[in-house]
Amino acid sequence: MPTLQPFLLLPEFVERPWGTRDLSLIYPHKTARRGGEFEQPVGEVWLTGDMCRVSTGPLAGRMLGEIAREFGRLLVGEAANAADEFPLLLKFLFPCEKLSVQVHPDDATAEKQGHRHGKSECWYVIAAGNGSQVALGLKQEVLTQGTWREEVRAAIQNGRLESLLNWLELHAGDLVNVPAGTVHSIGPGPVLLEVQQNSDITYRLYDYGRPRELHVTQGLAAIKEPCGAGKVERRTQTETYGNRAWLNQARHFLVEKFVVKSEAKIEALTEKSVKVLVGLEGCGIIDFPTGGSLTLAKGEVAVIPAAISGYKIRPQWALEYMSASLP
C-alpha cells in the first residue's frame, strides 16, 4: 500500500446551462469561451469529487473516491460517518443564470430512499455583482397557512414559485448556511465556494422552462420548515500571522478562513477529521510534521489526512485559504 501523505487534487470542470464562459476570477488560465476547451458554459468546478485525481506524491493519478475506499479512517478520520467515502464535497459555483428552485433531503429522508445520507451545504461568497441574491426557504405568510405544500405545488404549476421564497442579497465575504430540507435557488452574479455533504441528491421543483426533469412529489416531501437557513455571523481572531475566522460550525462541517501574511503554525480544530484546504488568493508552502510539503495557490486544493492535526505555512505572498473539516 502506498504511503498516505497530504496531496493536491486536480479540479473537475462541469458544464451547466446556467454557467459561465469566463472562469478568470479563480482560473485565469482556463477559458470556457466558445471555441475554447469547453463546449458549454461551466457552472461547477468540483474540488473533492470522487472523480478528482491526485496531482502530487505517490498517489498521483488516482481518483479520490478510490483512495478513500483504500485508506478508510486513515484518510477520513473517526468523525466521518462512513470509512470508505470521502465525507466532504467542495465546489466553486459560477452562476450566470438562475439555478433551479430545488431542495435536498436530510439524512433521515435520504436513508428511507436508499441513500447513505442527505445533503446539507453552505456557501462562501467570493464575489458578488450588484443585486446578487439567493432564495432560502418559504415566506412566513406562506407557512402560516396549513396547506402550504398545496400552495407550493400550485405555484410550481403556475410558474410563480419564486414569489413564495425569501430572497437574500449577497455580498463578498458572506457565509450562507443551507441545511438539508431548505427550498433554495441561486441568482446570477456571485461566485461561490460550496461546502456540502458528499451527495448530489437534488430535487428540482421549478426550472424556468429548461428541459430537465422535475421532482415535485419528492421535493415537497423533503421540505423542512422552519429550515434554519441564512447568513452566519463570523467570528474573527487576530493572529500574529494575520487572522483566522470561524465561518460555520454546523452539524456536518466546520468552515474556517485564514489570511496568512507571515510564517504560521496552524492547529486544526479537530484531530478526528480529514482537512480540505482551498486557495483563494496568493500562494504559500505548507510544511507537515510527518515530513514533506505542498505549495497551495489560488484555485488549488490540498487534502490533509485526519492523523495530521497541524501544519506550518510559509507564505510566498499573503495567502488566503478556506479550511473545511468535520466537527
Summary of the structure (lengths in Angstrom):
residues: 327
radius of gyration: 19.9
end to end distance: 28.6
largest distance: 60.6
contacts: 1114
relative contact order: 0.18
helix: 13%
strand: 39%
